[in-house]
Amino acid sequence: MSGIWALIAFIGVIVVFNSVLKRNIGESMIAGFVACAAFGGTEAVSIAWHGLIDAMQEEVTFATLTFVFMSYLLSISGVMDRLIAILSSLLGRYRGGSAYSSTVASGLFGVVAHAGSAITATVGSVTIPWMQRSKVSGPLAATIVAGNAGMGITFPLSSSFFILTTSATVAPLLSADDLVVPLFAIGAWCLLYRLIVVTILIRKHNIQPMDAVDIQPLRRSFASGWQSLLIFVGIAIPVLATIGPTGQFISDRVGEDAEGAISLITWLPVFILTVGFAIGWKALPRKISDWWSLLGETSSRVGVVGVTMVAAFAASNVLASLGLPAQLTELLENVGGMPTIVVATLVGILVMLVAAPLTSTATIAAIGPVAFATLVSAGVPPAIAAGCVLVFSSTEGASPPGAPPIYVASGIAGIDPSKTFKPLIIYYVIPVLFIGVFMAIGYIPLPA
């Protein structure tokens, strides 16, 4: 049970350091990582070292830091201001228009790109600055975008979807084709819930339409800033290279899976930065000394986000080494015989505990089949049981303190990631648990 106790210690130490001792989230995450690794006993140093090395090689860490720099560069070059002016001309007169657009865009992008960090980076790079210009606070903007990251898991055909449906436990009862229609319905319910959340947040924070003086006529904003729309070209190139017919075309030419060969989360900031340089180069520094000053201005943001990301991934690696997934799987095997609502709740909590430090894909690979079997044994139809497991695991994008989308969104917004932890748990983690449970017991209609 060392993995379970290490998880409890990891979260507990972070809460104490950040909330009680008032240390920043970077220091808190380092303390949590050390406490977690201590459960390795005589191998603690070795486990911690290997976990740290692997964490520093994570592509999401590179991507997150690049997005922090990218958002700052696009801001000072004026590119993002011109793009937001066009978007504001279209939707700025509507209360919370930017927040609604962000949520719908995340759902649509989640249908084709199922990685939470990629969804956050793609949608957030445009909508977070837009929300902030619309007088949405940075923490709230980051919360909305990170909370939407999990929608890629609740729509087919993610890697988690295939890992689950091809497992030896699931395949005899359910094929991938059997799950497609129910999962589209599940994804639609999850999108509807997030739209309700956005409505609640808009009313709670009294978010109003943009001031009329800040909204230009569309003809004027488009004439002065149409070049900023080329940012979407920077987004489209890596997306089209990995998804759909164009991705298949590239796969046929290079002889391998394009989505596996081309990392969306790595190339998105690179292409957006390239386009941003081309559009806004006149406003960028000319001297090396000026560039050095610019890098110094971004160092505080990059430092906290970078340390936090590495500590989160390192702790995740340590928990996996300590056997956390296997230990939670053992707990699930002893759940049978209870009422369906109790079984579904316990399964949901355990899957979400694994998803918090791990990715959804790793969660499904480790605990997905036994979670599915447990729900089916409690009387849940196989298609619904599989969908519920994917819903529970979709919280990996919004589960503090280890979810990468939190740090991607916070980096773009330029805020302390810890400011999103509480609202993410209240609005996006706990409610998704109830959504999965209600689906399992038939309170939410689904095609089975």
C-alpha positions as CSV (number, residue, x, y, z in Angstrom):
1,M,0.0,0.0,0.0
2,S,3.1,2.3,-0.2
3,G,1.8,3.8,-3.4
4,I,-1.5,4.8,-1.9
5,W,0.1,6.3,1.2
6,A,2.6,8.1,-1.0
7,L,-0.2,9.7,-3.0
8,I,-1.9,10.9,0.2
9,A,1.4,12.3,1.4
10,F,2.1,14.0,-1.9
11,I,-1.2,15.8,-1.9
12,G,-1.2,16.5,1.9
13,V,2.3,18.1,1.8
14,I,1.4,20.3,-1.1
15,V,-1.8,21.5,0.7
16,V,0.2,22.3,3.9
17,F,3.0,24.1,2.2
18,N,0.8,26.1,-0.2
19,S,-2.2,26.8,2.0
20,V,-0.9,26.8,5.5
21,L,2.8,27.8,5.1
22,K,2.0,30.2,2.2
23,R,4.8,28.9,0.0
24,N,4.5,29.3,-3.8
25,I,3.3,26.3,-5.8
26,G,6.7,25.5,-7.2
27,E,8.2,25.1,-3.7
28,S,5.1,23.1,-2.6
29,M,5.4,20.7,-5.5
30,I,9.1,20.1,-4.7
31,A,8.2,19.3,-1.1
32,G,5.4,17.0,-2.2
33,F,7.7,15.2,-4.6
34,V,10.3,14.6,-1.8
35,A,7.7,13.3,0.6
36,C,6.3,11.0,-2.1
37,A,9.8,9.6,-3.0
38,A,10.5,9.0,0.7
39,F,8.1,6.0,0.6
40,G,10.6,4.2,-1.6
41,G,12.6,3.3,1.5
42,T,16.2,2.3,0.8
43,E,15.6,2.9,-2.9
44,A,14.1,6.4,-2.4
45,V,17.0,8.2,-3.9
46,S,17.2,6.0,-7.0
47,I,13.4,6.2,-7.6
48,A,13.4,9.9,-7.1
49,W,16.4,10.4,-9.5
50,H,14.9,8.3,-12.3
51,G,11.5,10.0,-11.8
52,L,13.2,13.4,-12.1
53,I,15.2,12.5,-15.2
54,D,12.1,11.1,-17.0
55,A,10.1,14.2,-16.0
56,M,12.7,16.6,-17.5
57,Q,12.4,14.7,-20.8
58,E,8.6,15.0,-21.0
59,E,7.5,16.9,-24.2
60,V,4.7,18.6,-22.3
61,T,7.2,20.3,-20.1
62,F,9.0,21.8,-23.2
63,A,5.6,22.7,-24.7
64,T,4.3,24.4,-21.6
65,L,7.4,26.6,-21.3
66,T,7.3,27.4,-25.0
67,F,3.7,28.5,-24.6
68,V,4.6,30.8,-21.8
69,F,7.1,32.5,-23.9
70,M,4.9,32.4,-27.0
71,S,1.9,34.1,-25.2
72,Y,4.2,36.9,-24.0
73,L,5.8,37.4,-27.4
74,L,2.5,37.6,-29.2
75,S,1.3,40.1,-26.6
76,I,4.2,42.5,-26.9
77,S,4.2,42.3,-30.7
78,G,0.6,43.3,-30.9
79,V,-0.5,40.2,-32.9
80,M,-2.8,38.9,-30.1
81,D,-4.3,42.4,-29.6
82,R,-5.3,42.5,-33.3
83,L,-6.8,39.0,-33.2
84,I,-8.8,39.7,-30.1
85,A,-10.1,43.0,-31.6
86,I,-11.6,40.9,-34.5
87,L,-13.1,38.3,-32.2
88,S,-14.5,41.0,-29.9
89,S,-16.1,42.7,-32.9
90,L,-18.0,39.4,-33.5
91,L,-18.9,38.3,-30.0
92,G,-17.9,41.1,-27.6
93,R,-21.4,42.3,-27.3
94,Y,-22.6,39.1,-25.7
95,R,-22.2,38.4,-22.0
96,G,-19.4,35.8,-21.6
97,G,-19.1,35.3,-25.4
98,S,-15.4,34.5,-25.1
99,A,-15.9,31.9,-22.4
100,Y,-18.7,30.1,-24.3
101,S,-16.6,30.1,-27.5
102,S,-13.7,28.6,-25.6
103,T,-15.9,25.8,-24.2
104,V,-17.5,24.9,-27.6
105,A,-14.2,25.1,-29.3
106,S,-12.7,22.7,-26.8
107,G,-15.5,20.3,-27.4
108,L,-15.2,20.5,-31.2
109,F,-11.4,20.2,-31.1
110,G,-11.7,17.3,-28.6
111,V,-13.6,15.3,-31.3
112,V,-10.5,15.2,-33.5
113,A,-7.6,15.7,-31.1
114,H,-7.9,13.8,-27.9
115,A,-4.8,15.0,-25.9
116,G,-5.8,17.3,-23.0
117,S,-2.7,19.4,-23.2
118,A,-3.1,19.8,-27.0
119,I,-6.7,20.9,-26.6
120,T,-5.7,23.4,-23.8
121,A,-2.8,24.8,-25.8
122,T,-4.7,25.1,-29.1
123,V,-7.9,26.7,-27.7
124,G,-6.3,28.5,-24.8
125,S,-3.6,30.3,-26.9
126,V,-6.4,32.3,-28.5
127,T,-9.3,32.3,-26.0
128,I,-7.4,32.9,-22.7
129,P,-6.1,36.3,-23.8
130,W,-9.5,37.0,-25.3
131,M,-11.2,36.2,-22.1
132,Q,-8.8,38.4,-20.1
133,R,-9.5,41.3,-22.5
134,S,-13.2,40.7,-21.9
135,K,-12.5,41.3,-18.2
136,V,-12.5,37.6,-17.2
137,S,-9.8,37.1,-14.5
138,G,-6.7,35.2,-15.4
139,P,-7.4,32.4,-12.9
140,L,-11.0,32.0,-14.1
141,A,-9.9,31.9,-17.8
142,A,-7.3,29.3,-17.0
143,T,-9.8,27.3,-15.0
144,I,-12.3,27.2,-17.8
145,V,-9.8,26.1,-20.4
146,A,-8.1,23.5,-18.2
147,G,-11.5,22.2,-17.1
148,N,-12.4,21.6,-20.8
149,A,-9.3,19.6,-21.5
150,G,-10.8,16.2,-20.6
151,M,-13.5,16.4,-23.4
152,G,-11.1,14.7,-25.8
153,I,-11.4,11.5,-23.7
154,T,-15.2,11.5,-23.7
155,F,-15.4,11.5,-27.5
156,P,-14.3,8.6,-29.7
157,L,-11.7,7.7,-30.9
158,S,-9.0,8.5,-28.4
159,S,-6.0,6.3,-27.6
160,S,-7.7,5.5,-24.2
161,F,-10.8,4.4,-26.2
162,F,-8.8,1.8,-28.1
163,I,-6.7,0.7,-25.2
164,L,-9.9,0.0,-23.3
165,T,-11.9,-1.7,-26.1
166,T,-9.0,-4.0,-27.1
167,S,-8.2,-5.2,-23.6
168,A,-8.8,-8.9,-22.9
169,T,-11.4,-8.0,-20.3
170,V,-13.5,-5.7,-22.5
171,A,-13.2,-7.2,-26.0
172,P,-15.4,-10.3,-25.4
173,L,-18.3,-8.1,-24.2
174,L,-17.9,-5.0,-26.3
175,S,-16.4,-4.0,-29.6
176,A,-15.1,-0.6,-30.6
177,D,-18.0,-0.1,-33.0
178,D,-20.5,-0.8,-30.1
179,L,-19.0,2.1,-28.1
180,V,-18.9,4.8,-30.8
181,V,-22.5,6.0,-30.6
182,P,-22.8,5.9,-26.8
183,L,-19.6,7.7,-26.4
184,F,-20.7,10.5,-28.8
185,A,-23.8,10.9,-26.6
186,I,-21.6,10.9,-23.4
187,G,-19.3,13.5,-25.0
188,A,-22.4,15.7,-25.8
189,W,-23.6,15.4,-22.2
190,C,-20.2,16.4,-20.9
191,L,-20.1,19.4,-23.2
192,L,-23.6,20.4,-22.1
193,Y,-22.5,20.3,-18.5
194,R,-19.5,22.5,-19.2
195,L,-21.7,25.0,-20.9
196,I,-23.9,25.1,-17.8
197,V,-20.7,25.6,-15.7
198,V,-19.7,28.5,-17.8
199,T,-23.1,30.1,-17.4
200,I,-22.9,29.7,-13.6
201,L,-19.4,31.2,-13.6
202,I,-20.4,34.1,-15.7
203,R,-23.3,35.0,-13.4
204,K,-21.3,34.3,-10.2
205,H,-18.4,36.6,-11.3
206,N,-20.8,39.1,-12.9
207,I,-19.1,39.0,-16.2
208,Q,-20.6,41.6,-18.5
209,P,-20.3,42.2,-22.2
210,M,-17.3,44.2,-23.3
211,D,-17.5,48.0,-23.0
212,A,-18.8,49.4,-26.3
213,V,-15.7,51.7,-26.5
214,D,-13.6,48.5,-26.6
215,I,-15.5,47.0,-29.5
216,Q,-14.6,48.2,-33.0
217,P,-16.8,47.8,-36.1
218,L,-15.8,44.5,-37.7
219,R,-14.8,46.2,-40.9
220,R,-12.3,48.4,-39.1
221,S,-10.8,45.6,-36.9
222,F,-10.5,43.2,-39.8
223,A,-8.9,45.8,-42.0
224,S,-6.2,46.6,-39.4
225,G,-5.7,43.1,-38.1
226,W,-6.5,40.5,-40.7
227,Q,-2.9,39.3,-40.7
228,S,-3.4,38.1,-37.1
229,L,-5.8,35.5,-38.4
230,L,-2.8,33.7,-39.9
231,I,-2.2,32.5,-36.3
232,F,-4.8,29.9,-37.1
233,V,-2.5,28.7,-40.0
234,G,0.1,28.0,-37.3
235,I,-2.5,25.9,-35.5
236,A,-3.9,24.2,-38.5
237,I,-0.5,22.9,-39.9
238,P,0.4,20.5,-37.1
239,V,-3.3,19.6,-36.6
240,L,-3.9,18.7,-40.3
241,A,-0.6,16.8,-40.3
242,T,-1.8,14.4,-37.7
243,I,-5.6,14.1,-38.0
244,G,-8.1,13.1,-40.7
245,P,-7.5,12.6,-44.4
246,T,-4.4,14.9,-44.4
247,G,-2.9,13.0,-41.5
248,Q,-3.6,9.7,-43.3
249,F,-1.9,11.1,-46.5
250,I,1.2,12.0,-44.5
251,S,1.1,8.6,-42.8
252,D,1.1,6.9,-46.2
253,R,4.0,8.9,-47.4
254,V,6.3,8.6,-44.3
255,G,5.3,5.0,-43.7
256,E,4.1,5.4,-40.1
257,D,1.3,6.8,-38.0
258,A,1.5,10.6,-38.4
259,E,-0.1,11.2,-35.0
260,G,2.6,9.1,-33.4
261,A,5.4,10.6,-35.5
262,I,4.4,14.2,-35.1
263,S,3.8,15.5,-31.6
264,L,0.9,18.0,-31.7
265,I,1.7,19.5,-28.3
266,T,5.4,20.1,-29.3
267,W,4.8,21.6,-32.8
268,L,1.8,23.8,-32.0
269,P,3.8,26.5,-30.1
270,V,6.7,26.2,-32.7
271,F,4.4,26.9,-35.6
272,I,2.4,29.6,-33.8
273,L,5.6,31.3,-32.8
274,T,6.9,31.2,-36.4
275,V,3.7,32.8,-37.7
276,G,3.8,35.3,-34.8
277,F,7.4,36.3,-35.7
278,A,6.4,36.8,-39.3
279,I,3.4,38.9,-38.5
280,G,4.7,41.0,-35.6
281,W,8.5,41.3,-36.4
282,K,8.3,45.1,-36.6
283,A,7.4,45.4,-33.0
284,L,10.0,42.9,-31.7
285,P,13.5,43.8,-30.4
286,R,16.3,44.4,-32.8
287,K,19.3,44.2,-30.4
288,I,20.7,41.2,-28.5
289,S,20.6,43.2,-25.3
290,D,16.9,43.9,-25.8
291,W,16.1,40.3,-26.4
292,W,18.0,39.4,-23.2
293,S,15.8,41.9,-21.3
294,L,12.7,40.3,-22.9
295,L,13.8,36.9,-21.7
296,G,14.5,38.3,-18.3
297,E,10.9,39.6,-18.1
298,T,9.5,36.1,-18.8
299,S,11.8,34.3,-16.5
300,S,9.6,34.6,-13.4
301,R,6.7,33.0,-15.2
302,V,8.8,30.3,-16.8
303,G,10.6,29.5,-13.6
304,V,7.5,28.7,-11.4
305,V,5.7,26.9,-14.2
306,G,8.7,24.9,-15.2
307,V,9.6,23.8,-11.6
308,T,6.0,22.9,-11.0
309,M,5.6,20.8,-14.2
310,V,8.8,18.9,-13.5
311,A,7.9,18.2,-9.9
312,A,4.4,17.0,-11.0
313,F,5.7,14.6,-13.6
314,A,8.5,13.4,-11.3
315,A,6.0,12.6,-8.5
316,S,3.8,10.8,-11.1
317,N,6.8,8.6,-12.1
318,V,7.5,7.8,-8.5
319,L,3.9,6.8,-7.7
320,A,4.0,4.5,-10.7
321,S,7.2,3.0,-9.5
322,L,5.7,2.4,-6.0
323,G,2.9,0.4,-7.6
324,L,0.0,2.8,-7.1
325,P,-2.1,1.6,-10.1
326,A,-1.8,-2.1,-9.1
327,Q,-2.7,-1.3,-5.5
328,L,-5.8,0.6,-6.5
329,T,-6.8,-2.2,-8.9
330,E,-6.6,-4.6,-5.9
331,L,-9.0,-2.4,-4.0
332,L,-11.4,-2.5,-7.0
333,E,-11.5,-6.3,-7.0
334,N,-12.9,-6.3,-3.5
335,V,-15.8,-3.9,-4.3
336,G,-18.3,-6.5,-5.8
337,G,-21.6,-7.2,-4.2
338,M,-22.5,-3.7,-3.2
339,P,-25.4,-1.6,-4.7
340,T,-24.7,-0.2,-8.1
341,I,-24.6,3.4,-7.0
342,V,-22.0,2.5,-4.3
343,V,-19.9,0.5,-6.8
344,A,-20.0,3.2,-9.4
345,T,-19.0,5.9,-6.9
346,L,-16.1,3.8,-5.6
347,V,-14.9,2.9,-9.1
348,G,-15.1,6.6,-10.1
349,I,-13.1,7.7,-7.1
350,L,-10.4,5.1,-7.6
351,V,-10.1,5.8,-11.3
352,M,-9.9,9.5,-10.6
353,L,-7.2,9.0,-8.0
354,V,-5.1,7.2,-10.6
355,A,-5.8,9.8,-13.2
356,A,-4.8,12.6,-11.0
357,P,-1.0,11.9,-11.1
358,L,-1.1,9.9,-14.4
359,T,-2.4,10.5,-17.9
360,S,-5.8,9.2,-19.0
361,T,-4.0,6.7,-21.3
362,A,-1.9,5.3,-18.5
363,T,-4.9,5.2,-16.2
364,I,-7.0,3.2,-18.7
365,A,-4.1,0.8,-19.3
366,A,-3.5,0.3,-15.6
367,I,-7.0,0.2,-14.1
368,G,-9.5,0.5,-17.0
369,P,-10.3,-3.2,-17.6
370,V,-10.8,-4.1,-14.0
371,A,-13.0,-0.9,-13.5
372,F,-15.1,-1.9,-16.5
373,A,-15.5,-5.5,-15.1
374,T,-16.5,-4.2,-11.7
375,L,-19.2,-2.0,-13.2
376,V,-20.5,-4.7,-15.4
377,S,-20.7,-7.2,-12.5
378,A,-22.8,-4.5,-10.7
379,G,-25.3,-4.6,-13.5
380,V,-24.2,-1.7,-15.7
381,P,-24.5,-2.4,-19.5
382,P,-21.1,-3.0,-21.1
383,A,-21.2,0.1,-23.4
384,I,-22.3,2.4,-20.5
385,A,-19.7,0.8,-18.2
386,A,-16.9,1.5,-20.7
387,G,-18.2,5.1,-21.2
388,C,-18.3,5.7,-17.5
389,V,-14.7,4.6,-17.0
390,L,-13.6,7.0,-19.8
391,V,-15.6,9.8,-18.1
392,F,-13.9,9.2,-14.8
393,S,-10.5,9.1,-16.4
394,S,-11.2,12.4,-18.3
395,T,-10.7,14.3,-15.1
396,E,-6.9,13.9,-15.6
397,G,-6.9,17.2,-17.4
398,A,-8.4,19.1,-14.5
399,S,-7.1,17.2,-11.4
400,P,-4.6,19.2,-9.3
401,P,-1.8,19.2,-8.6
402,G,-0.4,17.0,-11.4
403,A,-2.6,17.7,-14.5
404,P,-0.4,19.2,-17.3
405,P,-3.3,21.2,-18.9
406,I,-3.5,23.2,-15.6
407,Y,0.1,24.4,-16.2
408,V,-0.4,25.0,-19.9
409,A,-3.4,27.2,-19.3
410,S,-1.8,29.0,-16.3
411,G,1.3,29.6,-18.3
412,I,-0.7,31.2,-21.1
413,A,-2.7,33.3,-18.6
414,G,0.4,34.3,-16.7
415,I,-1.0,33.3,-13.3
416,D,-0.1,31.1,-10.3
417,P,-1.4,27.6,-11.1
418,S,-2.5,27.0,-7.5
419,K,-5.2,29.7,-8.0
420,T,-7.1,27.2,-10.3
421,F,-6.9,24.2,-8.0
422,K,-10.0,24.9,-5.8
423,P,-12.4,25.9,-8.7
424,L,-11.2,23.0,-10.8
425,I,-12.1,20.5,-8.1
426,I,-15.4,22.2,-7.4
427,Y,-16.6,22.8,-10.9
428,Y,-14.9,20.2,-13.0
429,V,-13.6,17.2,-11.0
430,I,-16.3,16.4,-8.4
431,P,-19.3,17.0,-10.8
432,V,-17.8,14.8,-13.4
433,L,-17.7,12.0,-10.8
434,F,-21.4,12.5,-10.3
435,I,-22.0,12.6,-14.1
436,G,-20.3,9.2,-14.4
437,V,-22.2,7.7,-11.5
438,F,-25.6,9.0,-12.8
439,M,-24.8,7.5,-16.2
440,A,-24.0,4.1,-14.6
441,I,-27.3,4.0,-12.6
442,G,-29.4,5.2,-15.6
443,Y,-30.3,8.7,-14.5
444,I,-28.7,10.2,-17.6
445,P,-30.2,8.7,-20.8
446,L,-27.8,7.1,-23.1
447,P,-28.0,4.7,-26.1
448,A,-26.7,1.4,-24.8
